[in-house]
Amino acid sequence: MTVKRLKGLGLLAALWVPVCAGPACADEKIQKLDPQADAALAALFGTASAPVEKYKRVSTTVKSPALSQKLLGPRTVYTIDEQARAYALSVLAMVNVERVKAGCAALNLDEGLMQAAQRQSLSMAQQDYFYHHTADGVKLKNRVDEAGYMYTLLGENIGAGQKAPAEIVDGWMNSSGHRANILNCAYEDMGLGFVYQADDRPIDGQALPYKYYWTQVFGRHIKIAGR
């Protein structure tokens, strides 16, 4: 996998490499079923392998009141302060304007994806890196799984150095890969993580620290009755 980085601000890409003007950014897509949900559904249907065709479509509803509870476990809850939530609502509004223009449905803000996104922004800010996964291998799907969001499709954009919602959305919309994530009509939900690290330090040869860390997570969830 190739990584391109621009000087000054960060826009980084995984799976393919779009380049954003100015800041650094990155995008990632996962198009596979949640393995936890796969195992639970296999047990539900009493088969070695769950009948994928019965729940792979967005409109499918799995009628199992206890299924979501069965998948729940202890979780770390990441603090999302007032500013981060306000930024999330602002980014959501701007993204939905662009989606409607493209003929896509508006996204909903999902608390599970908010947790997955905030965790990544906090990790990048505290551990001085700019990528989709940590040095010890925690990836997007791991964060989403642990947040309890059961998905059929995931995507992620990250950014660093942009000071405000309008700036980060402009950067993502002017990069083909990030724009493709934003305008993917298959997504239904979004979460946004934002962290400002005042005492941040330069990383990867950058002259100045990024200080501002953004993560945008997209998802399409499995429909479960009663959840």
C-alpha positions in Angstrom: 0.0 0.0 0.0 1.3 3.4 -1.0 1.0 6.5 1.2 1.3 10.1 0.0 1.6 13.0 2.4 1.5 16.7 1.8 3.6 19.1 3.8 2.0 21.2 6.5 -1.4 19.6 6.9 -2.5 16.0 6.8 -4.7 14.1 4.4 -3.8 10.4 4.1 -5.4 7.5 2.2 -5.5 3.8 2.7 -6.5 1.2 0.1 -6.0 3.8 -2.6 -4.3 7.1 -2.4 -6.2 10.3 -3.1 -4.3 13.6 -2.5 -6.1 16.5 -0.8 -5.0 20.1 -1.4 -3.5 21.6 1.8 -4.2 19.4 4.8 -3.5 15.7 5.2 -6.3 13.2 4.8 -7.0 9.5 4.4 -9.8 7.2 3.5 -10.5 3.5 4.0 -13.3 1.2 3.1 -14.4 -2.2 4.5 -17.1 -4.1 2.6 -17.5 -7.3 4.6 -19.9 -8.6 7.3 -19.1 -8.1 10.9 -17.6 -11.4 12.1 -19.3 -11.2 15.5 -22.7 -10.8 13.8 -21.7 -13.6 11.4 -21.0 -16.0 14.3 -24.2 -15.0 16.2 -26.4 -15.4 13.1 -24.8 -18.8 12.4 -25.8 -19.9 15.9 -29.3 -18.3 15.5 -29.9 -20.2 12.2 -28.3 -23.4 13.6 -25.9 -23.7 10.7 -22.1 -23.8 10.5 -22.3 -20.8 8.4 -25.1 -18.2 8.5 -27.1 -18.0 5.3 -25.6 -14.8 4.0 -28.3 -14.1 1.5 -30.8 -13.8 4.3 -29.1 -10.8 5.9 -26.7 -9.2 3.6 -29.2 -6.8 2.1 -29.8 -3.5 3.8 -33.5 -4.1 4.1 -33.2 -7.5 5.9 -34.5 -7.7 9.5 -33.2 -10.5 11.7 -36.0 -11.3 14.1 -34.0 -12.1 17.3 -34.8 -9.9 20.3 -31.8 -11.3 22.2 -29.3 -11.1 19.4 -28.1 -7.6 20.0 -27.8 -8.2 23.7 -25.9 -11.4 23.1 -23.3 -9.4 21.2 -22.9 -6.7 23.8 -19.9 -6.8 26.1 -17.9 -4.4 28.4 -16.8 -1.3 26.5 -14.7 1.7 27.0 -16.7 4.9 26.6 -14.7 7.8 25.1 -15.5 11.3 26.2 -17.0 13.5 23.4 -17.0 17.1 24.7 -19.4 19.9 23.7 -17.1 21.2 21.0 -16.6 17.8 19.3 -20.3 17.2 19.3 -21.0 20.6 17.8 -18.4 19.9 15.1 -19.9 16.6 14.4 -23.3 18.2 13.8 -21.7 20.8 11.6 -19.8 18.3 9.5 -23.0 16.1 9.2 -25.0 19.0 7.9 -22.4 20.0 5.3 -21.9 16.3 4.2 -25.7 15.8 3.9 -26.0 18.9 1.6 -23.5 17.3 -0.7 -25.1 13.9 -0.5 -28.6 15.3 -1.4 -27.0 17.1 -4.4 -25.6 13.7 -5.5 -29.0 12.0 -5.1 -28.1 10.2 -1.9 -30.1 10.0 1.3 -28.9 12.0 4.3 -26.8 10.3 6.9 -27.8 9.9 10.5 -25.4 10.6 13.4 -24.7 7.3 15.2 -23.4 7.1 18.7 -21.5 3.9 18.1 -19.7 5.4 15.1 -19.1 8.5 17.1 -17.2 6.4 19.7 -15.2 4.6 17.0 -14.3 7.9 15.4 -13.4 9.7 18.7 -11.2 6.8 19.7 -9.1 7.1 16.5 -8.7 10.9 16.8 -7.7 10.6 20.4 -5.2 7.8 19.6 -3.6 9.8 16.8 -3.3 12.9 18.9 -1.9 11.1 22.0 0.4 8.6 20.2 1.8 10.9 17.6 0.9 9.2 14.3 -1.4 9.8 11.3 -2.9 6.6 9.9 -6.0 4.4 10.0 -4.7 1.9 12.5 -2.4 1.9 15.6 1.1 0.4 15.9 -0.4 -2.6 17.7 -2.9 -3.3 14.9 -6.2 -1.8 16.1 -8.1 -1.1 12.9 -11.4 0.6 11.9 -13.3 -2.7 12.1 -11.9 -3.4 15.6 -13.0 0.0 16.8 -16.5 -0.3 15.3 -16.9 -3.9 16.6 -16.0 -2.7 20.2 -18.5 0.2 19.9 -21.3 -2.3 19.2 -22.2 -1.2 15.7 -23.0 -4.3 13.6 -22.4 -3.5 9.9 -22.4 -4.7 6.4 -20.3 -1.8 5.1 -17.8 0.6 6.6 -15.7 3.5 5.5 -13.4 6.1 7.1 -11.8 9.5 6.3 -9.2 11.0 8.6 -7.6 14.4 8.6 -5.0 16.4 10.5 -4.2 20.1 10.8 -7.6 21.5 9.6 -8.9 24.0 12.2 -12.6 24.0 11.5 -15.4 21.8 10.1 -15.7 23.8 6.9 -12.0 23.3 6.3 -11.9 19.6 6.8 -15.1 19.0 4.7 -13.6 21.1 1.9 -10.4 19.1 2.0 -12.2 15.8 1.9 -14.6 16.9 -0.9 -11.6 18.0 -3.0 -10.0 14.6 -2.8 -11.5 11.8 -5.0 -11.2 9.0 -2.5 -12.6 11.0 0.4 -15.3 12.5 -1.8 -16.3 8.9 -2.9 -16.8 7.9 0.8 -18.9 11.0 1.5 -21.1 10.5 -1.6 -21.4 6.7 -1.3 -25.2 6.3 -1.3 -24.9 2.9 0.4 -23.9 4.4 3.7 -26.6 5.2 6.3 -24.8 6.5 9.4 -21.9 8.7 10.3 -19.7 9.4 13.3 -17.2 12.1 13.7 -14.2 12.3 16.1 -12.4 15.5 16.8 -9.4 16.2 19.2 -7.4 19.3 19.7 -4.0 18.6 21.2 -2.5 21.9 22.3 0.9 20.5 23.2 1.2 18.4 20.1 4.6 17.8 18.5 5.6 17.4 14.8 5.5 13.9 13.5 6.9 12.2 10.4 9.3 15.0 9.5 6.6 17.7 9.6 7.9 21.2 10.5 4.9 22.0 12.6 2.5 19.9 14.7 -0.9 19.1 13.4 -2.8 19.8 16.7 -6.2 19.1 15.1 -7.2 15.5 14.5 -10.3 14.5 12.6 -11.9 11.1 12.0 -15.1 10.5 10.0 -16.6 7.0 10.1 -19.4 5.8 7.8 -21.5 2.7 8.2 -24.4 0.7 6.9 -25.9 -1.5 9.7 -27.5 -4.8 9.9 -31.2 -4.4 10.8 -32.2 -6.3 13.9 -35.8 -6.3 15.2 -36.2 -4.5 18.5 -32.8 -2.9 18.4 
